[in-house]
Amino acid sequence: MTRQLSLPDTPTGQALVHFRHLDPDVRERLFLRAPEPFTDTDPRERLALALGATLYVPGNRPDLADTIARRCADGVTSMVIDLEDAVADDQVDDALTSAVAALDALAGTPSAGMLLFVRVRTATEIRAITAQLGPGIAALTGFVVPKFTAATGADTLAAVEESSQILGKHLYVMPVLESPVLAYREARDSELQTIATLLAGHRERILAVRVGATDMCGLFGIRRDRDLTIYDVRVVADVIASIVNYLGRMDGTGFVITGPVWEYFADHERMFRPQLRETPFAEHDAVRFRQQLVSRDLDGLLREIALDHANGIQGKTVIHPSHVAPVHALAAVTHEEYHDAIDILGGDTGGVRTSGYGNKMNELKPHRDWAQRVALRASVFGVTNPGVTFVDLLTALAAR
């Protein structure tokens, strides 16, 4: 494998690179293949994988533009200006005006290279933002549409199409699946079939499909505990499985699906033992760092991210800056993953090969789609050096 460690300068408002805020010597120690730049003109699936941790920020924050710029400097690469749940009903108009002002202020700055979205309540708000937006079009990547359904989705997709034509820029949509018609078992299959058909008609505009687990929990009077992952909440886990089944297929009909939000970030008294194994941290002389992660409930987040990946989900919605590093640390491709993926992609006649790591079998046909996605993820999140794990990445990010 060729060692690629060069990290180009970030052109203002043009491109970003994951882990760019780490010192060059730290990046060289961590990465065999450095993360490569990405922009919102990249191929759609690569851009969807580049989302990583998508941080939400209320649209009515008084220092909105400064907050986004500050998070960009801290390594956040995708953010959503929220005009829905984070804003009171009587403040929506002011928040919309604030969002437009922030986007205009960010135009021409390095932060304009972020993947920036506005989460709207209605198609009318998409049209209102389009009418008010000035230079901020350079900073806007697209819109997040909450409570997306087959009945209402067509109007919002049409509004984004219109906005793209008016503003002269390809704008993306990220629908959030969280509505009752999707959560309730008797209607789910029909709803997902119709949504799949609707999204297929706008394929090049759908960047990723997001899962809104909090709203779905609310339908059953559930708030999951911080000692549990969303996959322990079976009524929601069943919906996630159905969403992946209908919309996450690797046969050309599917989309990148992102994981639901982790709600916790503060110390608390535990009912169960911490879920984060001690061994990886002991091996890296980071036992105290493990204790810090546990005290901030990030052990549960790490477990949920691992389960996201195991269930075909990439990236995650986050509501706190401390959640960004764990999502990105686990998105980086390990040397072992990359080695296996390159071996699988190197053969096209099928069959089975022993992994170069000597610990598994690589089946060239069944594992090919997995290998292609790993290679694509490696291009945006990099490939770690042999022996480097998520613990090394997390400690390096925490040390900043």
N, C-alpha and C positions, 0 to 999 in steps of 0.2 A: 504493500500500500504506500502511496506517495504521501510524504509528510507535508501538509499544507498549513502554514502558520501565519501567513501574511494577513493582516487585517487592515483593509483600506480605510482611509479617512471617510468620515460620514459627510457626504455632501449635504449642505443645508437644505432641509425640507425635501430631500430626495430619497435617502435610504437609511435604514437602521440595521444594526447587527446585535444579535443576542450576546449577552455577557460582555458587551463593549465597555462597560464601566469598570471591569477588572483591570488591574495593572498588566501591562504586556508580559512581564516575567511570570505572573500568575497564570495567565492564559496559556503561555508556552508550557508551563509545568502540567497543566490540566489537560490540554487538548492535543491529540494527534492530528486531527483535522479541525481547523478553526471554523466556527460558524461563518457563513457567508452572508453578505448583505441581501436585504429584500426590500422591495417597494410595492406599492399597491398596484403596480402594473405587471407584477409577476404572474405566472400561471396560477389559476384559481386554487388548485389543490395545494400547491406549495405555500401560497399566501394563507390558506386556511390553517395549515400546520404551524405557520409562523406566528399565529395569534398567541399561542402559549397561554399565559394567565391574562385574562381580560378583566381589567379592574374597572369597577363601576364608581362613578362620582356623581353626587346630586347636582342637577342643573342649576339649582339656586344658590350654590356656594358663592359668596361674594368675591373670592379670589380664584375663580375657576380657571382662568388661563394660567395663572402662576402655579396653581396646583398641578395642572397637567404638565407644564414644563418641568416642574420639580420631580414628578414621577418619572418623566422621560429620562432625566439625568440619573435617576436611581436604577435604571434598567428596565422599567416597564415599557412594553412595546405596543400594547393595545389597550385602549380605554373606551368606555361607554359613558357619554353624558346622559344621565337618566332624567327623563321628564315624566316618568310614570310613578312607580311605587315610592321613590325617594322624595317626591314633591307633593305637598298638599294640594288638594283640588283647586283652592283659591289662589295658588301661586304658579300655576302652570304657564300662564301667559308671560309672566315675568321671567320664569326659568327658561322659556323658549328664547326670549330676547337675549338673556344672558348667554345661552349656548351659542347663538349666532355671533355675539360680540366676542366670545372666547375664541371661536374658530377663526374669525377675522383677525384677531390679535396674534394668533399662532402662525398665520400664513407667513412664509418667508423665514421662519425660524427652524432650528433643528427638530423641534417638536412636531412640526408639520409632517415629518417623515413617519410619525407614529400611525398606527391603524386606529383612526378615531371614528367613532360612531355616535349617533344620537338615538336614544331609545324613546320612541314616540308612543302616544296613546292611540292616535287615529291617523288615517291617511290625510286628513285636513292639516294636521301639524306638519307632515312632510311637505305639503304644498306651501305652507306658511314659511317654513325654513327656507325653501327654495326661493321664495319671493324676496326674503330679507337678506340672504347671504351675499356677501361681497367677495373679497379676496379669500375668505375662508373656505371656498370650494377646494383650494389646494390642500387644505388640511383634512377635509371630510372624506372618509372612506365609504361611508354608507349609513344604513339605518338598522336598528334592532327593533323588531316588531313583536311585542309581548302578546301573550294569549292568542297566538296565531291559530286560526281554524280554517277548515275548508270553506266555510260560509263567508268569512270576512277577509280571507287572505288575498283574494283576487284584487280587491280594491287597493290594498296597500302595495301590492306588487306593481299594479298599474301606476300608482302615484310615484313610485321610485323610478319606473321607466320614463315617465314624463319629466321628472326632475333631472334625470341623466341627460335627456335630450335638450332641455332648457339650459342646463349649466355646462353642457359640453364635456362631461366627464362620466366615465363608467362608474356608477355607484352600486355598491353591493347591498344585499339584504341578509340579515341573520334572523330568521323567524325563531321565536321561543315557543316551544310546545309545552303547555301547562294547563290547558283548559279542561273543564269538567267532561266535555264530550270525549276527550282523549283518555282521561283518567278512569272513567267508568267502563267496566269491562264489556258491557253489552253493545256499546257503540264504537269501541276502539278500533276494531279491524276495518270497519267501513270508513271511519274517519281517516285512518292512516292511508288506506288505499286512495282516497280522494286527494289527500294532501300530497301523496307521492306523485300523482298525476299532475296536480297543479304546479308543484315545484319543478317537475321535469320540463314543463313548458317554459320555465324561466331559468334553466339550469345555469347559464353563464352569469346570472345575477345573484345566485344563492352561494354565498361564501361558506357558510356553515350553518348547521341546525343546532340550536341550543336547547337544553333541557331545563325547564323551570320546576325543580323539585319542591321548593318551598310552597308554592301555590297548590301543588298537588297534595302535599301533606296536609295543608289547611283544609282541603275538602273533606278529610276524614278526621279532623280534629286532632291531628298529630303534629307534634314538634319533636323532631328526633333529638336524642340526647347526644352530647359531645363525645360520649364513650362509644357511640355507634356510627357506622358509615351509612350512607343512603342505601347501600345494598342490603342492610339489615332491616330496612323498612320495606316489607315485601310488597305492599300494594303499589309503592312507587318503583321498586326494583322491577316489578313485572311490566310496568309501563316503559321503563328504560329498555328492557329486553325487546319489547315490541317495536319501539322506535328504531333501534339498531337493526332489527330484522327487516323492517320495511324500507328504511332510509339509509342504512349503513352498508349496503351490499357493495362488494368490490367487482361487480360485473359491468360497471359503466353506468348503472342506474342510481347509485348511491351518492351520499354526500359525507363530508367530514362532520362528525357529531361531537359537540363539546360537553364537558361534564358540568353538573349542577354545582351551585355555590356551597362552600363550607362556611357555616355561620359563626364559628367560635374563634376567639383570639385572646382570651384572658384566662388568668389562673382560676382554678376552682377545686373543690374537694371531689375526689374521684370515688365512684362506686366500684369500678373494675381496675385491674392492674393496667399500667401503660401498655400500649400495643406495639411499641417500638423496641425491637430487639437490641440488646446491649452489645452483642458480639461485633457488629460492624464498627461501632463507635470505639470499642476497646481496641480493636485492631488499628484504628487510626488515631489513637490517643485523644479521643474526643468525648470521653464519658461525661464530662461536665457540660459539654455542648448538648449532648442528648438530654440531660436534665432540663436544660433551658427550653428545648423544643417541647418536652413533655409539659412543662409548666405553662406554656402558651397554647396548649391543645393542638400543637402542630403534628404530634404523633398520629392523631386520628386523621388529620388531613393527608399525611404521607400515605397512610394505609388506603384511604379512599382514592387517591390518585393512582396507586398501584392497581386497585380494582377497576378504576376507569379504563386503564390501559388494557387490562385483561378482558374487558367487555367491549373492546373495539372503539373506545372513546378517546379523543385527542383534545388536549387543552382543557381549560376550566374557567368558569366565571368566578371571580374573587371580589370580595368587598372590603378587604383590608390589605394594605401594602405588604404586611409580613407574610402573606400567602403567596406572593409572586415567586420568591426564591425557591420554595419547595416544588412548585409546578415546573419551573424551568430546570431545576436540578434533575428532576426525574424525566424530563423531556430529552436531555442530552443523550446521545446514543453511546452506549458503552463499546469499548473495543471488542468485546465478545460478540455483542449484537451485530456490529458492523462486519466483523470477520465472517460470521455465519451468513449474513445477507449477501455479501460479495461472492461467497462460495456458491450460494443458491442461484444468484443471477448469472453466474459464470457458466452454468450448464443449461441446455435447452432440450435435452432428450429425455428428461425424467430420471427416475432412479433415486437412490438413496446414497448419501455420503456421510461419513463420520465427521462431526464438527472438528475443526482444527484445535478446539479446546479439549477434545477427547471426552466430552461429558454428555453428548446427545447425538441423535441422528437428525440430519437435515434432509427432508424429502423435497426434491427439487420442484415438483409440480404443486403439491398442496401448500407449500410455504412461499411460493413465488410472490403472491400479492403482498404478503407480510414483508418480504424482503424489499420489494419496490417501495413500500411506504417507509421502511426503515431508512433506505438510501435517501429518500426525499427529506425525511426528518433530519437526517445527518447534515444535509446541506444548509439547514437553517439553525440547528442547535449544536452542530459540531459532533465530533467523535472524541471520546476521552482516551487518554493514554492508557496502556495496560496497567491494571491495578488501581486506577482512579475510579472511585465510586461516587454515588450521590452525596456521601458524607463529606468527601473532599470539596465538592462543588458547594454544598451548603455552608461549610465552614469558611470557604473563601468569600462567599457572598455575604455572610454575616460579619466578616472581619472588616468590611468597608466602612 
